[in-house]
């Protein structure tokens, strides 16, 4: 009686169940299995180190109760006699390069990413043909609640990228970006804006597109850069009522998407004025004179060109956190303005990135006197 089904469960499913102390009980029926294990998604997860052995009941149901979980969104799957099996009781989410089960563990007294009784924007699916890849591509586009009511209004745009092994659905299904924006806009903390979410992978014509898994590869970054600049931005500006200039265009991303963001925005200053790097691997950032093809070499020019450079990570993802902190300190010493954000207690996981988005968006598209200030 002290537990309840997870909000990430398939409709009507009783398990996984979360106790008031955040212990989690998983169950699956596999009467012919010899061995069943619970496997959390990777080392940076809030469920514990796997695989975890499950116990069989007489009716062929296998179960396990974990220690208290860390709040947030966590991928998992079962290993049934060594085979990877999704939990039929969970909704599915694209992560780890495939459809995965996942668990939403509630965070006490935190609701900035919850659906509330406020005006809600729309999430639209836009198919378009890429001249770069000679293939059809799909973007998810968030429009604020007022978009269809204000026929003459034009809006700034945030291009928001997912991480390796995920796709353009991630920021909505896993990240709850639409609810974060609905709530911020309703509270007057953020300007109404569009968010564009695209898959971070691209392949040359005739080449089979690869899907990078977490921690492996960067998803054909150079070709994706061409898709963003030559295909995606023009399509969005032609289709939606945007403010089609660099001052009203931002880009941000998590992990692989953060690395893509830095590469693309720093290489194309005529396209972007606002930059957000969430838990990104920082390529060659130790030498500010040469990093990102010399983008930081002239501090005065950089500060004049970019309105916001946001860096950060979760405090529990030590390597990425330290790298972001070191770069921020080096930039500060060189006289380059940046914001360094710490997500307390979180690792390489969606709660880290939800917090990033919640704190990052209110800084976007503000006046000169407010830019870069929290």
C-alpha positions as CSV (number, residue, x, y, z in Angstrom):
1,X,0.0,0.0,0.0
2,X,3.0,2.3,0.3
3,X,3.9,1.9,-3.4
4,X,2.5,3.0,-6.7
5,X,3.0,2.1,-10.4
6,X,5.6,4.3,-12.1
7,X,4.2,7.0,-14.4
8,X,6.4,5.6,-17.2
9,X,4.5,2.3,-17.1
10,X,2.3,1.1,-20.0
11,X,-1.3,1.9,-19.3
12,X,-2.7,-0.3,-16.6
13,X,0.6,-2.0,-15.7
14,X,1.1,-2.4,-12.0
15,X,4.9,-2.9,-12.2
16,X,7.4,-1.5,-11.9
17,X,6.2,-0.1,-8.5
18,X,8.0,2.7,-6.6
19,X,8.0,2.7,-2.8
20,X,7.8,6.0,-0.8
21,X,11.5,5.6,-0.1
22,X,12.1,5.2,-3.8
23,X,12.9,1.5,-3.8
24,X,11.6,0.0,-7.0
25,X,10.1,-3.5,-7.6
26,X,10.3,-5.0,-11.1
27,X,8.5,-8.1,-12.2
28,X,8.3,-10.1,-15.4
29,X,6.7,-13.5,-16.1
30,X,9.1,-15.9,-17.8
31,X,8.1,-19.4,-16.6
32,X,10.6,-21.2,-18.9
33,X,13.6,-19.0,-18.2
34,X,16.5,-20.4,-16.3
35,X,18.0,-17.0,-15.3
36,X,16.5,-13.5,-15.4
37,X,18.4,-10.3,-14.6
38,X,17.6,-6.6,-14.4
39,X,20.1,-4.5,-16.4
40,X,20.1,-0.7,-15.9
41,X,21.2,1.4,-18.8
42,X,24.9,1.9,-18.4
43,X,27.1,2.9,-15.4
44,X,25.7,6.5,-15.1
45,X,22.2,5.5,-14.0
46,X,20.1,5.9,-10.9
47,X,19.1,2.3,-10.4
48,X,22.5,0.8,-9.4
49,X,25.1,-1.4,-10.9
50,X,23.9,-4.3,-13.1
51,X,23.1,-6.9,-14.0
52,X,21.0,-7.6,-11.0
53,X,19.8,-11.1,-10.3
54,X,16.0,-11.6,-10.1
55,X,14.2,-14.2,-8.0
56,X,11.7,-16.7,-9.4
57,X,8.3,-17.4,-7.8
58,X,6.3,-20.6,-8.2
59,X,4.1,-19.2,-10.9
60,X,7.1,-18.3,-13.1
61,X,7.2,-14.6,-12.2
62,X,10.6,-13.1,-11.6
63,X,11.1,-10.1,-9.4
64,X,13.6,-7.8,-7.7
65,X,13.4,-4.8,-5.4
66,X,16.3,-2.4,-5.8
67,X,17.8,-0.1,-3.2
68,X,16.3,3.5,-3.3
69,X,16.7,4.9,-6.8
70,X,18.0,8.3,-7.7
71,X,15.1,10.6,-8.9
72,X,15.0,11.0,-12.7
73,X,14.5,9.1,-15.9
74,X,16.4,5.8,-16.2
75,X,16.7,3.3,-19.0
76,X,16.6,-0.5,-18.2
77,X,15.9,-3.9,-19.8
78,X,15.8,-7.5,-18.7
79,X,18.3,-10.2,-19.6
80,X,16.4,-13.5,-20.0
81,X,18.9,-16.3,-20.3
82,X,21.3,-13.7,-21.8
83,X,18.8,-12.3,-24.3
84,X,18.0,-8.6,-24.1
85,X,14.3,-8.2,-23.5
86,X,12.3,-5.0,-23.1
87,X,9.8,-4.8,-20.2
88,X,6.2,-5.3,-21.7
89,X,5.0,-3.3,-18.7
90,X,6.9,-0.2,-19.6
91,X,6.4,2.4,-22.3
92,X,9.2,2.3,-24.8
93,X,11.7,5.1,-25.5
94,X,14.4,5.3,-28.2
95,X,17.7,5.1,-26.3
96,X,20.9,3.0,-26.5
97,X,20.3,2.8,-30.3
98,X,17.1,0.8,-29.9
99,X,13.7,0.9,-28.3
100,X,14.1,0.6,-24.5
101,X,12.2,0.4,-21.3
102,X,12.6,3.2,-18.8
103,X,11.6,4.2,-15.4
104,X,10.5,7.7,-14.2
105,X,11.4,8.1,-10.5
106,X,9.7,11.2,-9.0
107,X,11.6,14.0,-7.4
108,X,10.0,15.3,-4.3
109,X,8.5,18.8,-4.5
110,X,9.8,19.4,-8.1
111,X,7.3,19.9,-10.9
112,X,8.9,22.2,-13.4
113,X,8.7,19.4,-16.0
114,X,5.2,18.2,-15.1
115,X,2.0,18.8,-17.1
116,X,0.2,21.6,-15.4
117,X,-3.0,23.6,-15.8
118,X,-1.4,26.2,-18.1
119,X,-1.7,27.0,-21.8
120,X,0.0,24.2,-23.7
121,X,1.9,24.4,-26.9
122,X,1.9,21.9,-29.7
123,X,4.5,19.4,-30.8
124,X,4.4,19.1,-34.5
125,X,6.1,16.5,-36.8
126,X,7.6,18.0,-39.9
127,X,8.9,15.8,-42.7
128,X,11.3,17.5,-45.2
129,X,13.6,16.5,-48.0
130,X,17.3,17.1,-47.4
131,X,19.4,18.0,-50.4
132,X,22.5,17.2,-48.4
133,X,21.6,13.5,-47.8
134,X,19.1,13.2,-50.6
135,X,16.7,11.6,-48.2
136,X,13.5,12.5,-46.2
137,X,14.1,13.6,-42.7
138,X,11.9,14.2,-39.7
139,X,11.9,17.1,-37.2
140,X,9.9,17.6,-34.1
141,X,8.8,21.3,-33.7
142,X,7.4,22.8,-30.5
143,X,5.2,25.8,-31.0
144,X,4.1,27.9,-28.0
145,X,0.4,28.0,-27.0
146,X,-0.2,31.4,-28.6
147,X,1.3,30.5,-32.0
148,X,-2.0,29.8,-33.8
149,X,-3.8,32.6,-32.1
150,X,-1.3,35.3,-33.0
151,X,-1.2,35.1,-36.8
152,X,1.1,38.1,-37.2
153,X,3.6,37.2,-34.5
154,X,7.1,35.9,-35.3
155,X,9.2,33.9,-32.9
156,X,12.9,33.1,-32.1
157,X,14.0,29.5,-32.5
158,X,16.0,27.1,-30.3
159,X,17.6,24.1,-32.2
160,X,17.8,21.4,-29.5
161,X,19.7,18.2,-30.0
162,X,19.6,14.8,-28.3
163,X,22.5,12.5,-27.2
164,X,24.1,9.5,-28.9
165,X,21.8,6.5,-29.2
166,X,18.7,8.7,-29.0
167,X,16.7,10.5,-31.7
168,X,14.6,13.6,-32.4
169,X,11.8,12.2,-30.0
170,X,14.1,12.3,-27.0
171,X,13.6,15.8,-25.8
172,X,9.9,15.4,-25.8
173,X,9.4,11.8,-24.6
174,X,12.4,11.6,-22.2
175,X,13.1,15.2,-21.6
176,X,9.6,16.6,-21.3
177,X,10.8,19.8,-23.1
178,X,7.3,20.9,-24.1
179,X,6.1,20.9,-20.5
180,X,9.2,22.7,-19.3
181,X,8.6,25.4,-21.9
182,X,4.8,25.6,-21.3
183,X,5.5,26.2,-17.6
184,X,8.3,28.7,-18.1
185,X,6.3,30.7,-20.6
186,X,3.1,30.6,-18.4
187,X,5.2,31.9,-15.4
188,X,6.7,34.7,-17.5
189,X,10.2,33.4,-17.1
190,X,10.8,32.7,-20.8
191,X,9.9,34.4,-24.0
192,X,7.6,32.4,-26.3
193,X,9.8,30.6,-28.9
194,X,9.9,27.6,-31.2
195,X,12.0,24.5,-30.4
196,X,13.3,22.4,-33.3
197,X,14.5,18.9,-32.6
198,X,16.1,16.8,-35.3
199,X,17.9,13.5,-35.4
200,X,21.7,14.0,-34.9
201,X,22.7,11.6,-37.6
202,X,23.3,12.0,-41.3
203,X,24.7,9.9,-44.1
204,X,25.9,10.7,-47.6
205,X,23.5,9.8,-50.4
206,X,23.5,6.0,-51.0
207,X,25.2,5.3,-47.6
208,X,23.3,3.5,-44.8
209,X,22.8,5.8,-41.9
210,X,24.4,4.7,-38.7
211,X,23.0,5.3,-35.2
212,X,25.6,6.1,-32.6
213,X,25.2,4.4,-29.3
214,X,25.9,6.1,-26.0
215,X,29.6,6.7,-25.6
216,X,30.4,5.6,-29.2
217,X,30.9,8.1,-32.0
218,X,29.5,11.4,-32.8
219,X,26.9,10.6,-35.4
220,X,28.6,11.9,-38.6
221,X,29.0,15.4,-37.2
222,X,30.3,17.1,-40.3
223,X,27.5,16.0,-42.6
224,X,24.9,16.7,-39.9
225,X,26.4,20.3,-39.7
226,X,25.6,20.7,-43.4
227,X,22.0,19.4,-42.9
228,X,21.4,22.0,-40.1
229,X,22.9,24.9,-42.0
230,X,21.8,24.2,-45.6
231,X,18.5,22.2,-45.1
232,X,17.0,22.4,-41.7
233,X,17.3,26.1,-40.9
234,X,16.0,27.3,-44.3
235,X,13.1,24.8,-44.1
236,X,12.1,26.0,-40.6
237,X,12.3,29.7,-41.6
238,X,10.2,29.0,-44.8
239,X,7.6,26.9,-42.9
240,X,7.1,28.7,-39.6
241,X,6.8,32.3,-38.5
242,X,10.3,32.7,-37.3
243,X,12.5,35.7,-36.7
244,X,15.1,34.5,-39.3
245,X,18.3,36.1,-38.1
246,X,21.2,35.0,-35.9
247,X,20.1,37.3,-33.0
248,X,16.9,35.2,-32.7
249,X,18.5,31.8,-33.3
250,X,20.0,29.5,-30.6
251,X,21.3,26.0,-30.5
252,X,21.9,23.6,-27.6
253,X,22.3,19.9,-27.0
254,X,23.1,17.2,-24.5
255,X,26.2,15.0,-24.7
256,X,26.7,14.2,-28.4
257,X,24.2,17.0,-29.2
258,X,26.3,19.4,-27.1
259,X,29.4,18.5,-29.0
260,X,27.5,19.0,-32.3
261,X,26.2,22.4,-31.0
262,X,29.6,23.7,-30.2
263,X,31.0,22.6,-33.6
264,X,28.1,24.0,-35.6
265,X,27.6,27.3,-33.7
266,X,31.2,28.2,-33.4
267,X,31.8,27.4,-37.1
268,X,28.8,29.5,-38.2
269,X,28.7,32.7,-36.3
270,X,26.4,34.3,-38.9
271,X,23.7,31.7,-38.0
272,X,23.7,31.6,-34.2
273,X,24.2,34.0,-31.3
274,X,23.2,31.8,-28.4
275,X,24.9,28.5,-27.4
276,X,24.1,25.8,-24.8
277,X,26.4,22.8,-24.1
278,X,24.9,20.2,-21.7
279,X,27.3,17.5,-20.6
280,X,29.2,17.6,-23.8
281,X,32.6,16.1,-24.6
282,X,34.8,19.1,-25.3
283,X,37.0,18.6,-28.3
284,X,40.5,20.1,-28.0
285,X,39.2,22.8,-25.6
286,X,42.4,22.9,-23.6
287,X,44.1,25.5,-25.9
288,X,41.8,28.5,-26.4
289,X,44.0,29.7,-29.2
290,X,43.3,26.7,-31.4
291,X,40.1,25.2,-29.9
292,X,37.2,25.0,-32.4
293,X,39.3,26.4,-35.2
294,X,40.3,29.5,-33.2
295,X,36.8,30.6,-32.2
296,X,38.1,31.7,-28.8
297,X,41.3,33.3,-30.1
298,X,40.0,36.9,-30.0
299,X,38.0,37.4,-26.7
300,X,36.7,40.8,-27.7
301,X,35.4,39.5,-31.0
302,X,33.8,36.5,-29.4
303,X,32.0,38.6,-26.8
304,X,30.7,40.9,-29.5
305,X,29.6,38.0,-31.7
306,X,27.9,35.7,-29.2
307,X,25.2,36.6,-26.7
308,X,25.4,33.5,-24.5
309,X,27.8,30.6,-24.1
310,X,26.4,28.1,-21.6
311,X,28.5,25.2,-20.3
312,X,27.7,22.6,-17.6
313,X,27.1,19.1,-16.5
314,X,25.9,17.0,-13.5
315,X,28.2,17.0,-10.5
316,X,28.1,13.2,-10.5
317,X,29.4,12.9,-14.1
318,X,32.9,13.8,-13.0
319,X,34.9,13.8,-16.2
320,X,32.5,15.9,-18.2
321,X,31.8,18.2,-15.2
322,X,35.5,18.9,-14.6
323,X,36.0,19.5,-18.3
324,X,33.2,22.0,-18.5
325,X,34.4,23.7,-15.3
326,X,38.0,23.9,-16.6
327,X,36.9,25.4,-19.9
328,X,34.7,27.9,-18.1
329,X,37.5,29.0,-15.9
330,X,39.9,29.3,-18.9
331,X,37.4,31.4,-20.8
332,X,36.9,33.6,-17.7
333,X,40.6,34.1,-17.4
334,X,40.8,35.1,-21.0
335,X,38.0,37.6,-20.6
336,X,35.3,35.6,-22.5
337,X,31.9,35.6,-21.0
338,X,30.3,32.2,-20.2
339,X,27.8,30.7,-17.8
340,X,28.7,27.5,-15.9
341,X,25.8,25.4,-14.6
342,X,26.0,22.6,-12.1
343,X,23.2,20.1,-11.8
344,X,23.7,18.9,-8.2
345,X,23.9,15.1,-7.6
346,X,23.0,14.0,-11.1
347,X,25.0,12.0,-13.6
348,X,24.8,11.5,-17.4
349,X,21.0,11.3,-17.3
350,X,17.9,13.1,-18.3
351,X,17.3,14.8,-15.0
352,X,20.6,16.6,-15.6
353,X,19.4,17.8,-19.0
354,X,15.9,18.8,-17.9
355,X,17.5,21.0,-15.3
356,X,19.8,22.5,-17.9
357,X,16.9,23.3,-20.2
358,X,14.9,24.8,-17.4
359,X,17.7,27.2,-16.4
360,X,19.0,27.9,-19.9
361,X,15.9,28.9,-21.7
362,X,15.1,31.9,-19.5
363,X,18.4,33.5,-20.5
364,X,17.6,33.3,-24.3
365,X,16.7,36.3,-26.4
366,X,17.0,38.8,-23.7
367,X,18.2,42.4,-24.0
368,X,21.9,43.3,-24.0
369,X,21.7,44.3,-20.4
370,X,20.3,40.9,-19.4
371,X,22.2,38.5,-21.7
372,X,24.2,35.9,-19.9
373,X,22.8,36.8,-16.5
374,X,20.9,34.3,-14.3
